[in-house]
Amino acid sequence: MALLEELNADAVRSWLKKHKNIKIVSWDGSLLFKQAIQESDGKVMQLTDRWHLNHNFNERMERILSQIVGSRIPIHHNEAQHNQEPE
């Protein structure tokens, strides 16, 4: 396993050209990195690591839900309601 010190597409291309034996690359979902990996070797399998997969999914779901649900369900912030005991 190797981690690149630089986070740019040129570094990815350069590293992959020097390491022709690489068959699988894990990446963060960046389209620039995806393109750099494909340009270096179209046979390299690209995988998104679990952390970034979950993180990116959660960010997208928050955006989608805030657009759909937030616009349809009015939320009233009334302090009196927060202080009442449930019946």
C-alpha positions in Angstrom: 0.0 0.0 0.0 1.2 3.5 -0.8 -0.1 7.0 -0.1 0.9 9.8 -2.4 2.4 12.9 -0.8 1.0 15.3 -3.4 -2.7 15.6 -4.1 -2.8 16.5 -7.8 -3.5 14.6 -11.0 0.1 15.0 -12.3 1.5 13.2 -9.3 -1.0 10.4 -9.8 -0.1 10.0 -13.5 3.7 10.1 -12.7 3.4 7.6 -9.8 1.3 5.1 -11.9 3.7 5.3 -14.8 6.6 4.4 -12.5 4.6 1.5 -10.9 3.2 -0.5 -13.8 2.4 -3.5 -11.6 -0.5 -1.6 -9.9 -3.8 -3.3 -10.6 -6.2 -1.6 -8.1 -6.3 2.0 -6.9 -8.4 3.4 -4.1 -9.4 7.0 -4.5 -11.6 9.6 -2.9 -14.0 10.1 -5.7 -12.3 13.1 -7.3 -13.0 13.3 -11.0 -9.5 14.7 -11.7 -7.9 11.6 -10.0 -10.3 9.3 -11.9 -9.3 10.8 -15.2 -5.5 10.7 -14.3 -5.8 7.1 -13.3 -7.6 6.2 -16.6 -5.0 8.1 -18.6 -2.1 6.4 -16.9 -3.5 2.8 -17.4 -7.0 2.0 -18.5 -6.7 -1.5 -17.0 -6.3 -0.3 -13.4 -9.4 -1.0 -11.3 -10.6 2.0 -9.4 -12.3 1.7 -6.0 -13.7 4.3 -3.7 -12.6 3.7 -0.1 -15.3 3.1 2.4 -14.8 6.3 4.3 -15.2 8.5 1.2 -18.1 6.4 -0.1 -20.0 6.9 3.1 -19.0 10.6 3.5 -20.0 11.5 -0.1 -23.3 9.6 0.2 -24.2 11.4 3.4 -23.4 14.8 1.9 -25.5 14.1 -1.1 -28.4 12.8 0.9 -28.4 15.8 3.2 -28.6 18.1 0.1 -31.4 16.1 -1.5 -33.4 15.8 1.7 -33.0 19.4 2.6 -34.3 20.4 -0.9 -37.2 17.9 -0.9 -38.3 17.7 2.8 -37.3 21.1 3.9 -39.5 22.7 1.2 -42.5 20.6 2.0 -42.6 20.4 5.8 -42.8 23.7 7.6 -40.9 23.7 10.8 -42.1 26.1 13.4 -39.7 27.0 16.2 -41.9 27.8 19.1 -40.2 27.8 22.6 -43.5 27.2 24.3 -43.9 23.8 22.5 -40.4 22.7 23.6 -41.2 23.3 27.2 -44.5 21.4 27.3 -44.6 17.9 28.7 -45.9 15.3 26.3 -49.4 14.1 27.0 
